Structures are given as C-alpha cells and as structure tokens.
Amino acid sequence: MMEVIFIAVYNYRRYYGYTQKDFALLIGKDRKTYALKEKGVINFSPKEMLVIRDELRKFDKSLTIDQIFFTSKLDKLSNLN
C-alpha cells in the first residue's frame, strides 16, 4: 500500500513540472529528505501533505489529499517515466 502513495505524489510532481528540490523547499526540507519521503522511507506529515496539495491546486482546484497521497488511479499520469 505505501508504494501506491508515493507513486501518486511522484507522478503529480512530475506531471506539473516540479523537481524534488522544488517540493523540498515548499515543505521546508532538503532534497535528500524529500526524496526519502517520496520513496516511503520517511512519512509525510499532515501539514506537508496540505502544503503540497495547496501547491498542486494551482493547476487543478479539485485535487484532494486522497488523490495525491492515497490513490493509484492516475491513468493520465501513469505514462510518465
């Protein structure tokens, strides 16, 4: 289950043109720490999830924390490498 979470946030980050460094700065962490969060080694805090959700809502106001962090139904994003 954890893998699904981080595949989703990874895909949204890439789809909207953000780097790991961009999201790291957004949540006040260094890039290495952010990378560990995205890989599932360290959990995102609820506050970090809200910050990322709010940033991504600049592109899609309907995005929810569940979609970004807890779903795997990202058909339009799944072709990103």
N, C-alpha and C positions, 0 to 999 in steps of 0.2 A: 504493500500500500504506500509506503513512504516514497518509493521511486516515482509513482504517479504524481505526487505532489510536486516534486522538483522538476520533473519533465515539463509540467504545465508552466511553472513560473519561468523556466528557461526559455520555453517556446514563446511566451508572451514577451519576454525581454528582448529576444532576438527579432521577433516579428515587428516590434515597434522601434527597432533600431538602437536599442540601448546596449552598452557594454556592461560587463561585470563591474568595472570601475564606476560607471555612472550610478548603478544601483547601490554600490557600496557607499559612495558619497551621500546618496539620498538617505540611507539609513544610519549614517554616521559610523561606518565600519571601514576597515581597509579591504582591498580587493581579495586578499587571501582568505580573510574571514568570510566575506560574502560568498566566495567560491565554495567554501566548506558548507555554508548554509544551503546553497543551491544543490550540492551533492547529497545533502541529507545527513552530513556528519554532525552539524550543529542545527538546532531548530530555529526557525524564525520566531521572533516574539510576536505577540498580538499587535503591538504598536508598529513593528516593522511591516507586518502584513498590511496594516491600514495605510501606512505611508506609500508602499508600493502600489496598492490598489488605487489610492488617490492620484498617483502619478499616471498610471495607465488609463484612468478615467478621462484624461485629457484627450484621448483618442476614441474611447468607447465608454460613454457615461453609464452604460448598463452593466459593466463588469462588476462582479462580486468577488469577495474573498474566496468563496467556494470555487468559483470558476478558475481563479488564478492559482490557488494552492491545493484544491482538493478534488479536481476532476481530471479525467483523461480524455474527455470528449472535445478535442481541439482539431477537428478534421481540417480546417483551413490552415492550421499552423503546423500540422504534422509532417509536411514535406520539407521543413527547414532542416538543414544539416548543421 
